[in-house]
Amino acid sequence: MFALLLGLVLVAMGAWMYGRYEHWHGAWRSGIALLLAVLGLVVAWPGAAPAGDAVATAQEELGWQPWSPEKVRELTAAGHPVFVDFTAAWCVTCQVNKRLVLDTDAVRDAFRRQNVALLRADWTRRDPAIGAALTALGRNGVPVYVFFRPGKEPLLLPEVLTRQDILDAVDMPQSATSRLIPSTGG
C-alpha cells in the first residue's frame, strides 16, 4: 500500500511540475516531469511487491502458520494452546495491532514461553471458510483474535489489542474458566 501511495504521489508531482512550470521550455520541464512519473510507476508497480511465497516465508520465520479449522483441532487435541489472528491486508486496525502488539518481543516471548501455536487466517480475499469461522464466533469482520486452550471455550480478545490483553490470555492458568473479553464492536 505504501509503495502504491508513494508511486501515485510521484506521478502527481510530475504532472504538477509539468503544468506549474510551463515557462520552462525545452527538455528540463518534460524531462523532470517524465522522470518523476517513471519513478512513480516503478515504485508503484505491482510486480515490485513481495510475492505470496515471500510473505508466507516471512510469516513462518516468525512462527505464524496458515489457519485452518483442522489445524486448530489438531493442535488443541495435542494439548497446545493456539492463538488465531483473523486479519486482512486492507484492515488498518489489523496492521496497527500487528506492529504495536503482536510483533513485539514481550508478546513473542509470552507465546514461546507457553508454547502457543500461532495461526493467521488471512481474510483479504474473503475466503468462505474464514467467513464461516468468523460467523461461528459471532463476528462479521476482522480483526478477530481468538485464544484456544485445550478443553476450554475459545477466548475472544478485543479488536484493539494491548500487550497486556495477550499476556493475560497467555498466562491464564489452564484450570481457569474461560471468559470473554469485551469487544469494541464487530
Summary of the structure (lengths in Angstrom):
residues: 186
radius of gyration: 22.3
end to end distance: 24.2
largest distance: 78.3
contacts: 511
relative contact order: 0.12
helix: 52%
strand: 12%
